[in-house]
Structure formats: structure tokens, C-alpha cells
């Protein structure tokens, strides 16, 4: 009830301050990443500015983020594939800002066209895909990324959910894990769907929780291993979301 009463004020805050501040922050971040991360190859210059950008974006839009069990399961010297449910646009800020691990996205090719940010993502090694991308090319780039010491972030649903419910998982993330013999970390995101519900054109205030689950280990190199990892990952996320 209180959210509905305060929502007009939140919209006004967005129009007068938040969107303008967010645009300035993303422009500065993209320039820093492109210059220092790509041209001068400064260590972590492709990651640390992006983490700060994502956390600042959550702060600018007054979105509180609660992190559960990250330090329990995510080890400093390991690389992982982080597989998360995809509730909305803020998932990107939540994942990048609060995983606290250098990783690369597999992202839609259309995002390459975003001013400044698309170029920065391309220059710093994020992987762009579309429907015509050959699977062998995706596997090659992904395995190369993992072998290079970076983790990966993937939304196995392939797209944002339309109703807040967990969708069907695609096998891509788990095929990559199988080929590279890498551990999957299931990540459950709650609350981000409410920030921009279907049909809405302005943000709604909502707290977000990001929960990390016990690693799903590779146990073999066959199709049964892929299926097992996919089912275990989805089950862990579904349990946290209460959608078993």
C-alpha cells in the first residue's frame, strides 16, 4: 500500500534526477573501460569500473540489494559459470555489481549497438550471440574465456520472463560447462521483476535478493552430465523462488 502511495514521487525522482545521473554514470564507465581496459590493458580496468557502475545504478534508483551465501560458495581463486534466472533489466546490474568475481557475459548481439556501452563490451571480451551464431563458435569463445581466467555469466532461460515465473532452461550454459569441465554456480534473483513489470514504462521500487547456491560439479563429459547439471541448477533456483 505504501509503495502505491509513494510511486508518483518515485516517478518524479526518476524524471528529475535518476535517469540523468544513470546516463552520466554509464557514459563515464564506458569511456573508462574502453580507454584503460582496452587501449592501455590495465589490470581489472575492464571489470572494476563496471562493478562500480552497476552498484551506483542500484543506489541511484534506490534499489536495496541483499546478498546471500556468496562468500560461502564462491571461492577467490576459482572460475565458474554463474547461471541465474532472468526476471528483468536490473538482473544485469545485480549480477555484475554483486557477484564480486571477474566474469564475461554471453549477451544478445543487439546490445552491441548501444552507444558507448556496446563498444566497451565488445572491446573487453564479452561474447555476443544471435540466432545464427554457430554453436561451435560460441563454445570456442566461451572455453577460451574460461581458460583465460575469467568466469562467465549466463541466463539459461535465454530471455527475460514474462510473468515473474521461472522459465524453461536451455542447454547452452551446461554444454559449455561440460566441454570446459567447469563448475556451475546457481544464482537466484528475487524482486527484480517487480522493478519493471510487463507493460510498464517506468521503474517501480522493489528490494532485490540475490542468493548463491552450492556448486553443481561436472561429473563426466556426456549428454547425461549436461542434463543432470541443468536439472540440478534449475531445481536449486526454483526452490529459492518457491516455484518447485
C-alpha positions in Angstrom: 0.0 0.0 0.0 2.8 2.4 1.0 4.6 1.7 -2.3 1.5 2.7 -4.3 1.2 5.9 -2.4 4.9 6.8 -2.9 5.1 5.6 -6.5 4.2 9.0 -8.1 7.1 10.6 -6.0 9.4 7.8 -7.2 8.5 8.5 -10.9 9.2 12.2 -10.3 12.5 11.4 -8.7 13.4 9.3 -11.8 12.5 12.0 -14.2 14.2 14.8 -12.4 17.4 13.0 -11.3 17.8 9.2 -11.5 17.7 8.7 -15.3 20.0 11.7 -15.9 22.5 10.5 -13.3 22.4 7.0 -14.6 23.2 8.2 -18.2 26.2 10.2 -17.0 27.5 7.2 -15.0 27.2 4.7 -17.8 28.9 7.1 -20.3 31.8 7.7 -17.9 32.1 4.0 -17.2 32.1 3.0 -20.9 34.8 5.6 -21.6 37.0 4.4 -18.7 36.6 0.7 -19.7 37.4 1.5 -23.4 40.4 3.7 -22.7 42.0 2.0 -19.7 40.8 -1.6 -20.2 41.2 -1.9 -23.9 43.8 0.5 -25.0 46.1 0.5 -22.0 45.4 -3.0 -20.8 45.4 -2.0 -17.2 44.5 -5.0 -14.9 40.9 -5.1 -13.9 40.1 -1.9 -15.7 37.5 -3.9 -17.7 35.8 -5.1 -14.5 36.2 -2.8 -11.5 34.6 0.3 -13.3 31.7 -1.9 -14.4 31.1 -3.2 -10.8 31.1 0.4 -9.5 28.7 1.4 -12.3 26.3 -1.4 -11.5 26.3 -0.7 -7.8 25.9 3.1 -8.4 22.9 2.4 -10.7 21.2 0.4 -7.9 22.0 3.2 -5.5 20.8 6.0 -7.9 17.4 4.2 -8.3 17.3 3.5 -4.5 17.2 -0.3 -5.1 18.4 -2.2 -1.9 20.3 -5.4 -2.7 20.6 -8.3 -0.2 23.3 -10.9 -1.0 23.0 -14.4 0.5 25.7 -17.1 0.7 28.1 -15.6 -1.9 31.2 -15.9 0.3 30.1 -19.4 1.3 30.2 -20.8 -2.2 32.3 -18.5 -4.4 36.0 -19.1 -4.0 38.5 -16.4 -4.8 40.9 -18.5 -7.0 38.2 -20.5 -8.9 36.5 -19.7 -12.2 32.8 -20.6 -12.6 29.8 -20.4 -14.8 27.2 -18.3 -13.0 23.7 -19.4 -14.1 20.9 -17.2 -13.0 17.2 -16.8 -13.6 16.3 -13.7 -15.6 13.5 -11.6 -14.2 14.2 -8.2 -15.7 16.6 -5.5 -16.9 18.0 -4.9 -13.4 19.4 -8.5 -13.3 22.5 -7.3 -15.2 23.2 -4.7 -12.6 22.6 -7.1 -9.8 24.8 -9.9 -11.3 27.7 -7.6 -12.3 27.6 -5.5 -9.2 27.3 -8.2 -6.6 29.0 -11.4 -7.8 32.4 -9.9 -6.9 34.1 -12.0 -9.5 35.6 -11.0 -12.8 33.4 -12.6 -15.5 32.2 -12.2 -19.1 28.6 -12.2 -20.3 27.1 -14.1 -23.2 24.8 -11.4 -24.5 22.4 -10.7 -27.3 24.1 -9.2 -30.4 21.6 -6.3 -30.5 23.3 -4.9 -27.3 26.4 -4.3 -29.4 24.5 -1.3 -30.9 24.2 0.5 -27.6 26.1 3.8 -27.7 29.5 3.6 -25.9 28.5 0.6 -23.8 28.2 -1.8 -26.7 31.7 -0.8 -27.9 33.1 -1.2 -24.4 31.6 -4.7 -24.0 33.0 -5.7 -27.4 36.4 -4.4 -26.7 36.7 -6.1 -23.3 35.8 -9.6 -24.5 32.1 -10.1 -23.8 30.5 -12.7 -26.1 27.8 -11.6 -28.5 25.4 -14.1 -30.0 22.3 -14.2 -32.2 20.1 -16.9 -33.6 22.5 -17.6 -36.4 25.6 -17.9 -34.3 27.1 -21.4 -34.9 27.3 -23.4 -31.6 30.9 -24.3 -32.3 31.9 -20.6 -32.4 30.1 -20.0 -29.1 31.7 -23.0 -27.5 35.2 -21.9 -28.7 34.8 -18.4 -27.5 33.4 -19.5 -24.1 36.0 -22.1 -23.5 38.7 -19.6 -24.4 37.3 -17.1 -21.9 37.2 -19.6 -19.1 40.8 -20.8 -19.9 41.8 -17.2 -19.8 40.9 -16.9 -16.2 37.5 -15.2 -16.3 34.3 -16.7 -15.2 31.1 -16.4 -17.2 27.6 -15.2 -16.5 24.6 -16.8 -18.4 20.8 -16.6 -18.2 19.8 -20.2 -19.1 16.2 -19.1 -19.9 17.7 -17.2 -22.8 15.4 -14.2 -22.3 13.5 -12.3 -19.6 10.5 -14.0 -18.1 7.1 -12.5 -19.0 5.2 -13.2 -15.7 7.8 -13.5 -13.0 7.8 -17.3 -13.2 10.9 -19.3 -13.8 11.1 -20.4 -17.5 12.5 -23.5 -19.3 16.2 -23.7 -19.3 18.2 -24.1 -22.5 21.2 -26.4 -22.5 23.9 -23.9 -23.8 25.4 -23.0 -20.4 25.6 -26.6 -19.4 27.1 -27.7 -22.7 29.8 -25.1 -22.1 30.4 -26.3 -18.6 30.6 -29.9 -19.8 33.1 -29.1 -22.5 35.2 -26.9 -20.3 34.8 -29.1 -17.2 33.8 -26.1 -15.1 31.5 -25.8 -12.1 28.1 -24.1 -12.3 27.0 -21.8 -9.5 23.2 -21.5 -9.5 22.1 -17.9 -8.7 18.5 -17.0 -7.7 17.4 -13.4 -8.2 14.2 -12.3 -6.5 12.5 -8.9 -6.7 13.9 -7.6 -10.0 10.7 -8.5 -11.9 8.8 -6.0 -9.8 11.1 -3.2 -10.7 9.8 -3.2 -14.3 6.7 -5.4 -14.6 5.4 -6.4 -18.1 3.6 -3.4 -19.8 5.2 -0.8 -17.5 7.3 2.0 -19.0 8.7 3.4 -15.7 10.6 1.7 -12.9 8.9 0.6 -9.7 10.7 0.5 -6.4 11.5 -3.0 -5.1 14.1 -4.6 -3.0 16.2 -7.4 -4.6 17.7 -10.5 -3.1 20.5 -12.5 -4.9 21.1 -16.0 -3.5 24.1 -18.1 -4.3 23.7 -21.9 -4.2 26.1 -24.8 -3.7 28.2 -25.5 -6.8 26.9 -28.0 -9.3 30.0 -30.0 -10.3 30.9 -31.6 -13.6 30.9 -35.4 -13.4 31.7 -36.6 -16.9 31.6 -35.4 -20.5 28.4 -36.8 -21.9 24.8 -35.7 -22.5 23.7 -37.2 -19.2 26.1 -34.9 -17.4 24.7 -31.9 -19.3 21.1 -32.9 -18.4 22.0 -33.5 -14.7 23.7 -30.1 -14.3 20.8 -28.3 -16.0 18.2 -30.1 -13.8 20.1 -29.5 -10.5 20.7 -25.9 -11.3 17.1 -25.2 -12.2 15.9 -27.1 -9.1 18.1 -25.0 -6.8 16.9 -21.7 -8.2 13.2 -22.9 -8.3 13.4 -23.9 -4.6 14.6 -20.4 -3.6 11.9 -18.8 -5.7 9.2 -21.0 -4.3 8.4 -22.4 -7.7 9.3 -26.0 -7.4 
